Amino acid sequence: MAKKAAKSKKASSKKSGKTASPIPQRTIGVLSSIKFSGTAFEQEFVAGLNKAGFTLDVKDARGYDSNDLSTALQLLNSNSNVGLVVTVGGAITELAAADPAYGSSKPFLSIDGGPFPGSPNPGTNNFRWRVNLGSLGDNVRRRSYLRTNFNVQPGQIGLLAHTKSAQSGHENQGWSRRQPVTIDPTDTPNDVQTKFKDAFDNFPNMIRAVIISADPYFMKFSNVLVQEANRWVTNDNTRRICYPLQEYADQGPQAGQTTLYGPQLATRDPSFPGAYRVLGQKAASVIDDSASNGTATPHLFITNL
């Protein structure tokens, strides 16, 4: 049976003290590196927004190429019906929107793994809110949790990371046992599965647990990622996989050898809104008051399967 613990975190916000200035436009632009339209994440965002009469202009599945993201963003900038921009699919889209020369000309908010050196701060220029998934900061706590609860020592823990993530260089710091994976735009699911298999096979025998980076493309290919993670752990019953999001439970991770340490992207436990619902709520707050800004951290769950 799964054992679940949860920790509460509160949003931090700043108010200008001035009279609220609402955004009059009824279209929200969405810049996404991965698929957003028609997904549960879009549904969660709309539920959190909870405003009638709004439409989304989604620049969907734009990948990690900064030039392509910038081109898509300029289309949103030039659309006079768009009054607010939302960036999803990792820090790469947030950085594109925050670019001082080619970024968003309109208020924007983001959802990503948290700030790192060079990240913009909410409340500066057009950046309003960040929904912080804690992907970077929680890696240290994941290691500590594995040591305390499963007696896996820090030197026995590896990291599976995506080389194209904007956070990659910062996430990799402090990891001597890291296996990189590079997912290319032309890769098929079979290609990606082979890359995951090779990465797991390249971990040395001393590794007893692997933490999975919270990269959007890892989530996109979570089905084949979990298949290869299951193969790796079933070869040794002392091994364990630590996933960064609750959604990985949907892919059938190996019972008895899995920890889910991180938030829920969509609302699974109705006691707490999922991260994309929180994103919609913060979009609503900016629409009501264009100066609203801050950081929101979704509820953290720890689930052992």
Residue pairs with C-beta under 8 A, 6 or more apart in sequence:
2 303
2 304
2 305
3 303
3 304
4 301
4 302
4 303
4 304
5 301
5 302
5 303
6 269
6 272
6 299
6 300
6 301
6 302
7 299
7 300
7 302
8 299
8 300
9 297
9 298
9 299
9 300
10 297
11 294
11 295
11 296
11 297
12 294
12 295
12 296
13 292
13 293
13 294
13 295
14 123
14 293
14 294
15 291
15 292
16 291
18 291
20 288
20 289
20 291
21 289
21 290
21 291
22 287
22 288
22 289
22 290
23 83
23 84
23 107
23 286
23 287
23 290
24 83
25 80
25 81
25 82
25 83
25 84
26 53
26 54
26 55
26 81
26 83
27 54
27 55
27 56
27 57
27 79
27 81
27 82
27 83
28 49
28 54
28 55
28 56
28 57
28 82
28 83
28 84
28 85
28 86
28 283
29 56
29 57
29 58
29 59
29 76
29 79
29 82
29 84
29 85
29 86
29 106
30 36
30 56
30 57
30 58
30 59
30 60
30 85
30 86
30 87
30 88
31 59
31 62
31 69
31 72
31 73
31 76
31 85
31 86
31 87
31 88
31 93
31 96
31 97
32 58
32 59
32 60
32 61
32 62
32 87
32 88
32 89
32 93
33 61
33 62
33 63
33 64
33 69
33 88
33 89
33 90
33 92
33 93
33 216
34 61
34 88
34 89
34 90
34 216
34 217
34 219
34 220
35 60
35 61
35 220
36 42
36 58
36 60
36 61
36 88
36 89
37 56
37 58
37 60
40 266
41 88
41 265
41 266
41 276
42 56
42 58
42 276
43 266
44 265
44 266
44 267
44 274
44 276
44 277
44 279
44 280
45 86
45 276
45 277
45 279
45 280
45 283
46 56
46 280
47 267
47 277
47 280
48 273
48 276
48 277
48 278
48 279
48 280
48 281
48 282
48 283
48 284
49 280
49 281
49 283
49 284
50 280
50 281
50 284
51 284
51 287
57 76
57 79
57 81
57 82
59 72
59 73
59 75
59 76
62 68
62 69
62 72
62 89
62 93
63 69
63 185
64 90
64 92
64 164
64 165
64 166
64 217
65 185
66 92
66 95
66 96
69 92
69 93
69 96
70 96
70 99
70 102
73 85
73 96
73 97
73 102
73 103
73 104
74 102
76 82
76 85
76 104
76 106
77 104
77 105
77 106
82 106
83 106
83 107
83 287
84 106
84 107
84 108
84 109
84 283
84 286
84 287
85 97
85 104
85 106
85 107
85 108
85 109
86 108
86 109
86 110
86 111
86 279
86 283
87 93
87 94
87 96
87 97
87 108
87 109
87 110
87 111
87 112
88 110
88 111
88 276
88 279
89 216
90 112
90 113
90 165
90 166
90 167
90 215
90 216
91 110
91 112
91 113
91 116
91 119
91 165
91 166
91 167
92 165
92 166
93 110
93 112
94 110
94 112
94 119
94 120
94 130
95 118
95 119
95 120
95 166
96 102
96 103
97 103
97 104
97 108
97 110
97 126
97 127
98 104
98 108
98 119
98 120
98 125
98 126
98 127
100 125
103 125
103 126
104 126
105 126
106 126
107 126
107 128
107 286
107 290
108 126
108 127
108 128
109 122
109 127
109 128
109 129
109 130
109 131
109 279
109 282
109 283
109 286
110 127
110 129
110 130
110 131
111 130
111 131
111 133
111 275
111 276
111 279
112 130
112 131
112 132
112 133
112 135
112 167
113 132
113 133
113 134
113 135
113 136
113 167
113 171
113 214
114 130
114 132
114 133
114 134
114 135
114 136
114 137
115 121
115 130
115 132
116 136
116 167
116 170
117 170
120 127
121 127
122 128
122 129
122 130
122 293
122 294
122 295
123 293
123 294
127 293
128 282
128 286
128 290
128 292
128 293
129 282
129 283
129 285
129 286
129 292
129 293
129 294
129 295
129 296
130 295
130 296
131 275
131 278
131 279
131 282
131 295
131 296
131 297
131 298
132 295
132 296
132 297
133 214
133 244
133 245
133 262
133 263
133 275
133 298
134 262
134 263
134 297
134 300
135 167
135 171
135 213
135 214
135 244
135 262
136 167
136 170
136 171
138 244
138 261
138 262
138 300
139 159
139 171
139 211
141 261
142 211
142 242
142 244
142 259
142 261
143 154
143 157
143 211
145 242
145 259
145 261
145 302
146 152
146 157
146 209
146 211
146 240
146 242
146 259
147 153
147 154
149 304
150 209
150 240
152 208
152 209
152 240
155 176
155 177
155 206
156 206
156 207
156 208
156 209
157 177
157 207
157 208
157 209
157 210
157 211
158 175
158 177
158 178
158 179
158 203
158 207
158 209
158 210
158 211
159 171
159 172
159 175
159 177
159 178
159 179
159 210
159 211
159 213
160 178
160 179
160 181
160 196
160 199
160 200
160 210
160 211
160 212
160 213
160 218
161 168
161 171
161 172
161 175
161 178
161 179
161 180
161 181
161 213
161 215
162 168
162 180
162 181
162 182
162 183
162 213
162 215
162 217
162 218
163 180
163 181
163 182
164 182
164 183
164 217
165 171
165 213
165 215
165 217
171 213
172 178
177 203
177 204
177 207
179 199
179 200
179 202
179 203
180 199
181 195
181 196
181 199
181 218
182 195
183 192
183 195
183 217
183 221
184 191
187 195
189 221
189 223
189 224
192 221
192 224
192 225
193 221
193 224
193 227
193 228
196 221
196 224
196 225
196 228
196 229
197 228
197 231
200 210
200 228
200 229
200 231
200 232
201 232
203 210
203 232
207 239
208 236
208 238
208 239
208 240
209 239
209 240
209 241
209 242
210 229
210 232
210 239
210 240
210 241
210 242
211 242
211 244
212 218
212 225
212 229
212 241
212 242
212 243
212 244
212 248
213 244
214 244
214 245
214 262
218 225
219 245
219 247
219 265
222 247
222 248
222 250
222 251
223 251
225 251
226 248
226 251
226 252
226 253
227 251
229 241
229 253
229 254
230 252
230 253
230 254
232 239
232 241
233 239
233 240
233 241
233 254
233 257
233 258
234 254
234 257
237 256
237 257
239 257
240 257
240 258
240 259
241 253
241 254
241 257
241 258
241 259
242 258
242 259
242 260
242 261
243 253
243 258
243 259
243 260
243 261
243 262
244 261
244 262
245 260
245 262
245 263
245 264
245 265
246 260
246 262
246 263
246 264
246 265
246 268
246 301
246 303
247 264
247 265
247 266
247 268
248 260
249 260
249 303
249 305
253 260
253 305
254 305
255 305
256 305
258 304
258 305
259 302
259 303
259 304
259 305
260 301
260 302
260 303
260 304
260 305
261 300
261 301
261 302
261 303
262 300
262 301
263 274
263 275
263 298
263 299
263 300
263 301
264 272
264 274
264 275
264 298
264 299
264 301
265 274
265 275
265 276
266 274
266 275
266 276
266 277
267 273
267 274
267 277
268 274
269 299
269 301
272 298
272 299
273 281
273 298
273 299
274 298
275 298
278 296
278 298
281 296
282 292
282 294
282 296
285 292
286 292
286 293
